[in-house]
Amino acid sequence: MQTATPTSRKAPRPRADALRNRERIVTAAREMFVEHGPEVPLDEIARRAGVGNATVYRNFPDRDALVREVVCSVLDRTGAAAERALTETGDAFEALERFAHISADERISALCPMVASTFDKNHPDLEAARERVERILETLMNRAKAAGQLRADVGVGDLMVAVAQLSRPPAGTPCFSADRFVHRHLQLFLDGLRAPARSALPGAAVTMEDLRQA
């Protein structure tokens, strides 16, 4: 008598409504982290997302998991925007500009402190998302330099510091009241990156490793 060999079963794919709920939670969390910081109550996030508390915890067992997903999603979107810009135009400097402006819209400056203070910044998911963005930016900057578009004395860290600082409103200023200035001032900075350089920069080009060690 032969025994039937058990067939392997694939894990069921999440339902479309479950994926939409997860996306709503991440979007609501990003908005509220920007407005109120990473300690905003999870039930408030659930309310803004239009889901129940149980749905939040079913997707994210703790606050760290939700914060990590928010940061990774922002990194993924900004990196993908830069790649799309390069594919659409073939212009590396334009792709850098697209990355910078979308990063400002994503409030990447408000999310940066969470990486340092809220959870394990060496988590594999976060490291993978961060490495993808760094790799994309290195490629874009090298191409722009080779094309004579980008001054030679700047690094990825210079770009990230400027995006974070220029998209962070002054202390005591309501976050969204300064929105109309962000892209104007960011573009002034980006124009200053263009070659030929008008002046010599003090110090050396800043790398992402320099920022991690700061």
C-alpha positions as CSV (number, residue, x, y, z in Angstrom):
1,M,0.0,0.0,0.0
2,Q,1.4,3.3,-1.0
3,T,1.2,6.4,1.1
4,A,0.3,9.6,-0.8
5,T,3.0,12.1,-0.8
6,P,1.8,15.3,0.9
7,T,1.7,18.2,-1.5
8,S,3.3,21.5,-0.5
9,R,0.8,24.4,-0.1
10,K,1.7,27.9,-0.9
11,A,1.1,30.6,1.7
12,P,-2.2,32.3,0.7
13,R,-1.7,35.8,-0.7
14,P,-3.1,38.6,1.4
15,R,-6.5,39.8,0.3
16,A,-6.8,43.1,-1.6
17,D,-8.7,44.7,1.3
18,A,-6.1,43.6,3.8
19,L,-3.3,45.2,1.6
20,R,-5.3,48.4,1.4
21,N,-5.8,48.5,5.1
22,R,-2.0,48.0,5.7
23,E,-1.3,50.8,3.2
24,R,-3.8,53.1,4.9
25,I,-2.2,52.4,8.3
26,V,1.3,53.2,7.0
27,T,0.1,56.4,5.4
28,A,-1.8,57.5,8.5
29,A,1.2,56.7,10.7
30,R,3.6,58.7,8.5
31,E,1.4,61.7,8.6
32,M,0.9,61.5,12.4
33,F,4.6,60.8,13.1
34,V,5.4,64.0,11.2
35,E,2.8,66.0,13.0
36,H,3.2,64.6,16.5
37,G,6.3,62.5,16.7
38,P,6.8,58.7,17.0
39,E,5.0,58.4,20.3
40,V,1.6,59.3,18.9
41,P,-1.0,56.7,20.3
42,L,-1.6,53.8,18.0
43,D,-5.4,54.1,18.5
44,E,-5.2,57.6,17.0
45,I,-3.3,56.2,14.0
46,A,-6.1,53.5,13.6
47,R,-8.7,56.2,13.8
48,R,-7.1,58.3,11.0
49,A,-6.6,55.2,8.9
50,G,-10.2,54.3,9.3
51,V,-9.5,50.8,10.7
52,G,-9.9,49.1,14.1
53,N,-7.1,48.8,16.7
54,A,-7.0,45.1,16.1
55,T,-6.2,45.6,12.4
56,V,-3.2,47.8,13.4
57,Y,-1.9,45.1,15.7
58,R,-2.6,42.3,13.3
59,N,-0.3,44.1,10.8
60,F,2.2,45.5,13.2
61,P,2.7,43.7,16.5
62,D,4.4,46.7,18.2
63,R,5.2,50.4,17.6
64,D,8.8,49.6,16.4
65,A,7.4,47.4,13.6
66,L,5.1,50.2,12.4
67,V,7.8,52.9,12.6
68,R,10.2,50.7,10.7
69,E,7.7,50.1,8.0
70,V,7.0,53.8,7.7
71,V,10.7,54.6,7.3
72,C,11.3,51.8,4.9
73,S,8.3,52.8,2.7
74,V,9.6,56.4,2.5
75,L,13.1,55.2,1.5
76,D,11.6,52.9,-1.1
77,R,9.4,55.6,-2.6
78,T,12.1,58.2,-2.8
79,G,14.6,55.7,-4.3
80,A,12.0,54.5,-6.9
81,A,11.2,58.1,-7.8
82,A,14.9,58.8,-8.6
83,E,15.1,55.6,-10.7
84,R,11.9,56.5,-12.6
85,A,13.2,60.0,-13.3
86,L,16.4,58.5,-14.8
87,T,14.5,56.1,-16.9
88,E,12.1,58.8,-18.2
89,T,14.7,61.5,-19.0
90,G,18.1,59.8,-19.0
91,D,19.3,62.9,-17.1
92,A,21.1,62.0,-13.8
93,F,21.0,65.5,-12.4
94,E,17.2,65.8,-13.0
95,A,16.8,62.4,-11.2
96,L,18.7,63.8,-8.3
97,E,16.4,66.8,-8.2
98,R,13.4,64.6,-8.3
99,F,14.7,62.6,-5.4
100,A,15.4,65.7,-3.3
101,H,12.0,67.3,-3.9
102,I,10.1,64.0,-3.2
103,S,12.2,63.4,-0.1
104,A,11.1,66.9,1.1
105,D,7.4,66.0,0.4
106,E,7.8,62.8,2.3
107,R,9.1,64.8,5.4
108,I,12.2,62.6,5.5
109,S,13.7,65.1,8.0
110,A,11.0,64.3,10.5
111,L,11.6,60.6,10.1
112,C,15.4,60.7,10.5
113,P,15.4,61.0,14.3
114,M,13.2,57.9,14.6
115,V,16.0,55.8,13.0
116,A,18.4,56.9,15.7
117,S,16.2,56.8,18.7
118,T,13.1,54.6,18.3
119,F,14.1,51.1,17.2
120,D,16.9,48.9,16.0
121,K,18.5,50.9,13.2
122,N,20.4,47.8,12.1
123,H,17.3,45.8,11.4
124,P,17.7,43.9,8.1
125,D,14.7,45.5,6.5
126,L,15.9,49.0,7.3
127,E,19.5,48.2,6.2
128,A,18.2,46.8,2.9
129,A,16.0,49.9,2.2
130,R,18.8,52.3,3.2
131,E,21.4,50.5,1.0
132,R,19.1,50.6,-2.0
133,V,18.7,54.3,-1.7
134,E,22.4,54.9,-1.2
135,R,23.3,52.7,-4.2
136,I,20.8,54.6,-6.4
137,L,22.2,58.0,-5.3
138,E,25.8,56.9,-5.7
139,T,25.0,55.9,-9.3
140,L,23.1,59.1,-10.1
141,M,25.8,61.3,-8.6
142,N,28.6,59.4,-10.4
143,R,26.8,59.7,-13.7
144,A,26.0,63.4,-13.2
145,K,29.7,64.1,-12.4
146,A,30.9,62.1,-15.4
147,A,28.5,64.2,-17.6
148,G,29.9,67.4,-16.2
149,Q,26.6,68.3,-14.5
150,L,27.5,67.9,-10.8
151,R,30.4,69.5,-9.0
152,A,33.0,67.0,-8.1
153,D,33.5,67.9,-4.4
154,V,30.1,66.7,-3.1
155,G,29.0,63.3,-1.8
156,V,25.7,61.5,-1.0
157,G,25.9,62.7,2.6
158,D,26.0,66.3,1.5
159,L,22.7,65.9,-0.4
160,M,21.0,64.0,2.4
161,V,22.0,66.6,5.1
162,A,20.7,69.5,2.9
163,V,17.4,67.7,2.1
164,A,16.9,67.0,5.8
165,Q,17.8,70.5,7.0
166,L,15.9,72.4,4.3
167,S,12.7,70.4,4.8
168,R,12.7,70.8,8.6
169,P,10.7,73.8,9.7
170,P,12.3,76.2,12.2
171,A,11.6,75.4,15.9
172,G,8.2,76.7,17.0
173,T,6.9,77.0,13.5
174,P,3.8,74.9,12.5
175,C,5.1,72.2,10.2
176,F,2.8,72.9,7.3
177,S,3.0,76.7,7.4
178,A,6.6,76.6,6.0
179,D,5.7,74.3,3.1
180,R,5.7,77.1,0.5
181,F,9.4,77.8,1.2
182,V,10.8,74.3,1.2
183,H,11.0,73.6,-2.5
184,R,12.1,77.1,-3.4
185,H,15.1,76.9,-1.0
186,L,15.8,73.3,-1.9
187,Q,16.0,74.3,-5.6
188,L,18.5,77.1,-4.7
189,F,20.7,74.4,-3.0
190,L,20.4,72.1,-6.0
191,D,21.4,74.8,-8.4
192,G,24.5,75.3,-6.2
193,L,25.4,71.6,-6.9
194,R,25.7,72.2,-10.6
195,A,29.1,72.2,-12.3
196,P,31.2,74.2,-12.8
197,A,31.6,75.1,-9.1
198,R,31.6,78.8,-8.2
199,S,33.8,78.3,-5.1
200,A,35.8,75.7,-3.2
201,L,33.9,74.0,-0.4
202,P,35.6,73.7,3.0
203,G,36.3,70.1,4.2
204,A,35.8,66.9,2.2
205,A,32.7,65.5,0.5
206,V,30.4,63.9,3.1
207,T,29.6,60.3,2.8
208,M,26.7,58.3,4.4
209,E,29.3,56.6,6.6
210,D,30.3,60.0,7.9
211,L,26.7,60.7,8.9
212,R,26.3,57.4,10.6
213,Q,29.5,58.0,12.7
214,A,28.5,61.6,13.5
